[in-house]
Amino acid sequence: MVGKRVVKVQPVTTPQVKSLLEALGEENLDQYQRRSLDYAAKFSKLDAESAEKLLKELKAEAMLEEEEAVQIVNCMPESIEELRVFLAGGRKIIETIKLESILSLLNRHRKELRLEEKSY
């Protein structure tokens, strides 16, 4: 048996998982990858490109850690209370103004998504 080693651990969003698995082609996926693709297709709230853009903005503008930003993109919380759940790690207190700016970013991406859907 050839040993495997982890070269890099990279958190990815659900839309990115969907895109990666679709790129492999469904006929090339094993049962677990197919289940993962099914889950990603059902629960992705953005497309992979929008998710990547939002992830970068959350890390740059809101100064969130990668893991926090990924979870926020995956769930797209709609209120400050919901957003606090993802940032309540106990290490730091997040000011309401920062939470409002994060929510504003999320709302802007939601609005862009709705506009794209209407154009179809």
C-alpha positions in Angstrom: 0.0 0.0 0.0 1.4 3.4 -1.0 1.1 5.9 1.8 -0.7 9.2 1.2 0.2 12.4 2.9 -1.6 15.6 3.2 0.2 18.3 1.3 -2.1 21.2 2.0 -5.4 21.7 3.9 -7.5 24.3 2.2 -11.1 25.1 3.3 -13.4 25.4 0.3 -17.0 26.7 0.0 -19.9 24.4 -1.0 -20.1 26.1 -4.4 -16.4 25.5 -5.0 -16.9 21.8 -4.1 -19.8 21.6 -6.6 -17.7 23.2 -9.3 -14.7 20.9 -8.6 -16.8 17.7 -8.6 -18.7 18.7 -11.8 -15.3 19.4 -13.5 -14.3 15.7 -12.8 -17.5 14.5 -14.5 -20.2 12.6 -12.7 -19.2 9.3 -14.4 -15.8 9.5 -12.8 -17.0 10.0 -9.3 -17.2 7.4 -6.6 -20.3 7.0 -4.4 -19.0 9.5 -1.7 -18.1 12.1 -4.3 -21.6 11.7 -5.9 -23.2 12.2 -2.6 -21.1 15.2 -2.0 -22.0 16.6 -5.4 -25.7 16.1 -4.7 -25.4 17.9 -1.4 -23.4 20.7 -2.9 -25.9 21.1 -5.7 -28.8 21.3 -3.3 -27.2 23.6 -0.7 -25.0 26.0 -2.7 -26.4 29.5 -2.3 -24.1 31.1 -4.9 -22.2 29.9 -7.9 -18.5 29.1 -7.5 -17.3 32.4 -9.1 -19.5 34.6 -6.8 -18.5 32.5 -3.8 -14.8 33.0 -4.5 -15.3 36.7 -5.0 -17.3 37.0 -1.7 -14.7 34.9 0.1 -11.9 37.3 -0.9 -14.0 40.3 0.1 -14.8 38.9 3.5 -11.1 38.2 4.2 -9.9 41.5 2.9 -12.6 44.0 3.9 -14.0 42.3 7.1 -10.6 40.8 8.0 -12.1 37.4 8.7 -10.1 34.2 8.9 -10.4 31.8 6.0 -12.4 29.3 8.0 -14.9 31.9 9.2 -15.3 33.4 5.8 -15.9 29.9 4.2 -18.6 29.1 6.8 -20.3 32.4 6.2 -20.3 32.0 2.4 -21.7 28.4 2.8 -24.6 29.5 5.0 -25.2 33.2 3.9 -26.7 34.3 7.2 -29.4 37.0 6.8 -29.3 38.7 10.2 -26.7 40.0 12.7 -27.9 37.3 15.2 -27.3 34.5 12.6 -23.9 36.1 11.7 -22.8 36.1 15.4 -23.2 32.3 15.5 -20.3 32.0 13.0 -18.1 34.5 14.8 -18.8 33.5 18.4 -15.5 31.6 18.8 -15.0 33.4 22.1 -11.6 34.7 21.1 -12.7 38.2 20.2 -15.7 40.5 20.4 -17.0 41.7 17.0 -18.4 45.2 16.9 -21.9 45.6 15.6 -20.7 48.0 12.9 -18.4 45.3 11.5 -21.2 42.8 11.6 -23.4 45.2 9.7 -20.7 45.7 7.1 -20.4 41.9 6.6 -24.1 41.6 6.3 -24.1 44.4 3.7 -21.5 42.5 1.7 -23.7 39.3 1.9 -26.8 41.3 0.9 -25.0 42.8 -2.1 -24.0 39.4 -3.4 -27.6 38.1 -2.8 -28.9 41.0 -4.8 -26.5 40.4 -7.6 -27.5 36.7 -7.7 -31.2 37.7 -7.9 -30.5 40.1 -10.8 -28.6 37.3 -12.7 -31.5 34.9 -12.2 -34.0 37.4 -13.5 -31.9 38.0 -16.6 -32.4 34.3 -17.6 
